[in-house]
Amino acid sequence: MVLGMSLSTFTTVHVIISLVAILSGFVAVYGMLTNRRIDGWTAVFLVATVLTSVTGFLFPLSGLTPAVIIGIISLVVLAVALAALYVFRLGGAWRWIYVITAFTALWFNTFVAVVQAFQKLAFLQRFAPTQSEPPFAIAQLVVLAIFLWLGYRSVKAFHPAMAA
């Protein structure tokens, strides 16, 4: 039992929160790419991403795992993103710091989603049963390349102080 839920139910809730974080994150990215603040979606993204990491720590742990390390790093990155947006209001260097930290947090969620897809979906699992095979590495490299390109484009495009 986790928070009064069976492990299966809790896992479902965690996955739903993660998917909300990823989907709302891409809406926030659209805003950055089009130089628009989409404050509601951005707040949903940041809260859901924090909840994704926090709920991840509630699963039964077996020591310091890669998932725990990603969760810790994600929360640190999110703390910086939240400070850049809500404390420093994207002023000066905090604009690009926010974009990079928001993208990093979204990439962590997406990275984990790809890992989970290769672990849980039979049609993908047969291509990379141990996740050390080329299809898994190629999928993660493609995701990383997309995030790097979108992140670069967003740093260049997102100047909310100049937005109308």
Backbone hydrogen bonds, N-H to C=O, Kabsch-Sander energy under -0.5 kcal/mol:
donor,donor_aa,acceptor,acceptor_aa,energy
2,V,5,M,-2.9
5,M,2,V,-2.1
10,F,6,S,-3.0
11,T,7,L,-2.4
12,T,8,S,-2.0
13,V,9,T,-2.5
14,H,10,F,-2.8
15,V,11,T,-2.6
16,I,12,T,-2.5
17,I,13,V,-2.6
18,S,14,H,-2.4
19,L,15,V,-2.6
20,V,16,I,-2.5
21,A,17,I,-2.4
22,I,18,S,-2.4
23,L,19,L,-2.8
24,S,20,V,-2.7
25,G,21,A,-1.8
26,F,22,I,-1.9
27,V,23,L,-1.4
28,A,24,S,-2.3
29,V,25,G,-2.3
30,Y,26,F,-2.1
31,G,27,V,-2.0
32,M,28,A,-2.2
33,L,29,V,-2.9
34,T,30,Y,-1.7
35,N,32,M,-1.4
36,R,31,G,-3.4
38,I,36,R,-0.6
39,D,37,R,-0.7
42,T,38,I,-2.6
43,A,39,D,-2.5
44,V,40,G,-2.3
45,F,41,W,-2.7
46,L,42,T,-2.7
47,V,43,A,-2.8
48,A,44,V,-2.8
49,T,45,F,-2.3
50,V,46,L,-2.3
51,L,47,V,-2.8
52,T,48,A,-2.2
53,S,49,T,-1.9
54,V,50,V,-2.9
55,T,51,L,-3.0
56,G,52,T,-1.5
57,F,53,S,-1.0
57,F,54,V,-0.9
58,L,55,T,-1.2
59,F,56,G,-0.9
65,T,63,G,-1.0
69,I,65,T,-2.3
70,I,66,P,-2.6
71,G,67,A,-2.2
72,I,68,V,-2.4
73,I,69,I,-2.6
74,S,70,I,-2.8
75,L,71,G,-2.0
76,V,72,I,-1.9
77,V,73,I,-2.7
78,L,74,S,-2.7
79,A,75,L,-2.0
80,V,76,V,-1.7
81,A,77,V,-2.4
82,L,78,L,-3.0
83,A,79,A,-2.2
84,A,80,V,-2.9
85,L,81,A,-2.2
86,Y,82,L,-3.1
87,V,82,L,-0.6
87,V,83,A,-1.6
88,F,83,A,-2.9
90,L,84,A,-2.9
91,G,88,F,-2.2
94,W,91,G,-2.0
95,R,92,G,-1.6
97,I,93,A,-2.1
98,Y,94,W,-2.3
99,V,95,R,-2.2
100,I,96,W,-2.5
101,T,97,I,-2.6
102,A,98,Y,-3.1
103,F,99,V,-2.5
104,T,100,I,-2.3
105,A,101,T,-2.4
106,L,102,A,-2.3
107,W,103,F,-2.9
108,F,104,T,-2.5
109,N,105,A,-2.0
110,T,106,L,-2.4
111,F,107,W,-3.5
112,V,108,F,-2.5
113,A,109,N,-2.1
114,V,110,T,-2.3
115,V,111,F,-2.3
116,Q,112,V,-3.0
117,A,113,A,-2.5
118,F,114,V,-2.3
119,Q,115,V,-1.6
120,K,116,Q,-3.0
121,L,117,A,-2.3
122,A,120,K,-0.7
124,L,121,L,-1.3
125,Q,121,L,-3.0
126,R,122,A,-1.7
127,F,124,L,-1.5
128,A,124,L,-1.1
131,Q,128,A,-0.7
136,F,133,E,-0.7
137,A,133,E,-1.7
138,I,134,P,-3.1
139,A,135,P,-2.3
140,Q,136,F,-2.4
141,L,137,A,-2.5
142,V,138,I,-2.6
143,V,139,A,-2.3
144,L,140,Q,-2.6
145,A,141,L,-2.7
146,I,142,V,-2.4
147,F,143,V,-2.4
148,L,144,L,-2.8
149,W,145,A,-2.4
150,L,146,I,-2.9
151,G,147,F,-2.8
152,Y,148,L,-2.4
153,R,149,W,-2.6
154,S,150,L,-2.4
155,V,151,G,-2.5
156,K,152,Y,-1.9
157,A,153,R,-2.1
158,F,154,S,-3.1
159,H,157,A,-1.0
162,M,159,H,-2.1
163,A,159,H,-0.7
163,A,160,P,-0.5
